[in-house]
Amino acid sequence: MSIEELFNNEVSKSERQRALILVGLLGLEALALLIIYFFYLDEYLQVFKTNIAIYAILIFTIVIIFYEIFIHYFLGRRNKPFFFNPSIFGYFNSFSEVTLLTVLLVFIVEYSGQTFILKAPATLTYFIFIVLSTFRLNFRLSVFTGTLAALEYIFIAFYYSNYSTLPVDITHPELIGMQYLGQGLILVITGIAAGFVSDLIKKKMIVSWNNIREKNEVIDLFGQQISPQIAENILNKRDELSGARKKVCIMFLDIRQFTPFVEQHEPEEVVNYLNTLFGFMIDIVQSHHGVINQFLGDGFMATFGAPVSLENSSRHAVDASREIIGKIEEEYEKGNIPKTRLGIGLHYDEAVTGNIGSSVRKQYSITGFHYGQGRHHGLTHRATE
């Protein structure tokens, strides 16, 4: 899956989560307003003369909650309409939410005959839509949300302050230009700030995805022969993959008398036998910080000290060898495997390690052992009769 597809999926998930958060926040806002209305009923009626404002707010809350629930359901569908575009949908959704709030404010002013609502905390709901626009991870969309909220708020405030025929209430002075222009400016600035936040989150996500992809590339390069801990070390020391001279210990392991065993058993039995042996052998090698470089039919080659440098790699190799031999005896005594003889050879020396191949196909290789100079150690094991 490409970065663009991952990003679109993440935006869709964020939009659904945003819808649920809006439902919760607006529901909480409506509940809080009801409580305030209950305790300050007299003050409320002195301002609005009627209950229309609180009713309108509750109706708006119900409408927007049902709208957000529909958005959550729509985005959760697997089969969306062919014309669905995540970017265009974001602008449409933002326009719908902001405009619904603006319509609410106009409705309250018209039916209450008071412009006080334009100075009340209800107008701060615009900021909720702007802040939550960061979930869309789109700088332009956040700026659009803040600018749209500012323009709509300034327009209705300017209209009711200069051209409205509503009666003037001297106890509650009308909005002045400094007030609504100032609040409009803050809405725009909030949108820009939200845009920078969403853009930063987007960049961090892309960096994280690229890091994950690089890690997967390393794991794919080495197949299933390395542990997650070694893969992490390789990512932190990528220069060691291009070729480095270091002290390493190589383990060669093979199963003795394997050919007669194959001749006397069915292929399925042979495969199960090898899988059982290699299963715990690989775990033991990796637990001692070793890497399985390649399987050799009835055995394998493992490296200690490469691709990641390891102090006292020969000691880790010897400990792994002894643990493998002990595990063979344990499994034989339990009756999980037939009697098995192993040959384990260890060689410790300086070598050049790194990738060899072309841009199409590479293989990690250990090159440059001087077999006449290095230290050798051999172990042969016979299972107890």
C-alpha positions, 0 to 999 in steps of 0.5 A, spaced: 500 500 500 502 506 497 503 512 502 498 516 499 493 510 500 495 509 507 494 517 508 487 517 505 485 511 510 488 514 516 484 521 514 478 517 513 479 514 520 480 520 523 474 523 520 470 518 523 473 519 530 472 526 529 465 525 528 464 522 535 468 527 538 463 532 536 457 528 538 460 528 545 462 535 546 456 538 543 452 533 547 456 536 553 455 543 551 448 542 551 447 539 557 452 544 560 447 550 557 441 547 560 444 547 567 446 554 566 439 556 564 436 552 570 440 556 575 440 563 571 433 563 568 431 570 571 438 573 568 436 569 561 429 572 560 432 579 562 436 578 556 432 574 551 425 575 553 423 568 551 425 561 551 427 561 544 434 561 544 435 555 549 430 551 545 434 553 538 440 551 541 438 544 543 435 543 536 441 545 533 445 540 538 440 535 536 441 536 528 448 536 528 449 530 533 444 526 528 448 529 522 455 527 525 452 520 526 450 520 519 457 522 517 460 516 522 456 511 518 457 514 511 465 513 512 464 507 515 461 504 509 466 499 505 462 501 498 462 508 498 459 512 492 464 513 486 464 520 486 466 520 493 473 524 494 476 525 501 479 532 500 472 535 497 468 531 502 472 534 507 471 541 505 463 540 504 463 537 511 466 543 514 462 548 510 456 544 513 458 544 520 460 552 520 454 554 516 449 550 521 452 554 527 451 560 523 444 559 521 443 557 528 445 564 530 441 568 525 435 564 527 436 566 535 437 573 533 431 574 528 426 570 533 429 573 540 429 580 537 436 581 540 443 581 538 446 579 544 447 572 542 453 574 537 457 576 544 455 570 548 459 564 549 455 560 544 459 563 538 465 560 541 462 553 538 466 556 532 473 554 535 470 547 536 470 546 529 476 549 527 480 545 533 477 539 530 479 540 523 486 538 525 483 531 525 483 532 517 491 533 517 490 538 511 493 545 512 488 548 507 482 545 510 484 548 517 485 555 514 478 554 510 474 552 516 477 558 520 476 563 515 469 561 513 467 561 520 470 568 521 467 571 514 460 568 516 460 571 523 463 578 521 457 578 516 452 577 520 455 581 526 456 587 521 449 586 518 445 586 524 449 592 527 448 596 521 442 594 517 438 590 521 431 593 523 431 590 530 429 595 535 435 597 539 435 595 547 440 600 550 441 595 556 445 591 551 449 595 546 450 592 539 456 589 537 461 594 534 466 593 529 472 592 533 468 587 537 466 582 531 472 584 527 477 582 532 473 576 534 473 574 526 481 575 526 482 570 532 478 565 528 482 566 522 488 565 526 486 559 530 484 556 523 492 557 521 494 555 527 490 548 527 493 548 520 500 548 522 498 543 527 495 538 522 501 539 517 506 537 523 502 531 525 501 529 517 509 530 516 510 526 523 506 520 520 509 520 513 516 520 517 513 514 521 511 510 515 517 511 511 521 508 517 516 502 518 517 501 510 525 501 511 524 496 517 520 492 513 525 492 507 531 490 512 527 484 514 525 482 507 532 483 505 534 478 511 528 474 510 526 470 516 533 469 519 533 475 524 530 477 530 526 483 531 532 486 536 537 485 530 533 488 525 532 494 529 540 494 530 541 494 523 536 500 522 541 504 527 547 502 524 546 501 516 553 503 514 555 496 516 551 493 511 555 496 505 561 492 507 565 492 514 571 488 517 570 485 523 571 479 528 566 474 527 564 467 529 561 462 524 557 456 526 556 450 521 551 445 523 549 439 520 545 432 522 549 426 521 547 420 518 541 424 515 541 420 508 540 414 511 534 417 515 531 420 509 532 413 505 528 410 511 522 415 512 517 418 508 518 425 505 512 428 510 516 425 516 523 428 514 520 435 513 516 434 520 523 432 523 527 438 520 522 443 522 522 440 529 529 440 529 530 447 526 525 450 530 528 450 537 535 451 534 533 457 530 530 460 537 537 458 540 541 461 535 537 468 535 537 468 543 545 468 543 544 474 538 546 469 532 543 470 525 542 464 520 545 466 514 542 460 510 540 453 510 544 447 507 539 442 507 540 438 513 544 443 517 545 451 516 550 456 517 549 461 522 553 468 524 555 471 531 558 478 530 555 480 524 551 484 521 551 487 528 557 487 531 557 483 538 562 483 543 565 476 545 562 473 539 565 466 540 563 465 547 556 466 544 557 461 539 559 456 544 554 457 548 549 456 543 552 450 541 552 447 547 545 449 548 543 446 542 546 439 544 543 439 550 536 441 547 537 435 542 538 430 548 532 433 552 527 432 546 530 425 545 528 423 552 521 426 551 520 422 545 519 428 540 525 426 535 529 419 534 536 419 536 540 424 532 547 426 531 550 433 530 556 436 527 557 443 529 563 447 527 565 454 529 570 458 526 573 465 529 576 470 525 576 477 522 572 477 515 569 483 511 561 482 512 556 486 507 551 485 501 553 482 495 549 482 488 546 487 484 540 493 485 535 487 483 538 482 488 542 482 494 545 477 499 548 478 505 555 475 505 561 473 510 568 474 506 575 473 507 576 468 512 583 465 513 582 458 515 589 457 516 590 463 521 583 463 525 581 459 531 577 453 530 572 449 534 568 442 533 563 439 536 560 432 535 554 429 538 551 423 539 544 422 542 544 417 547 541 410 545 
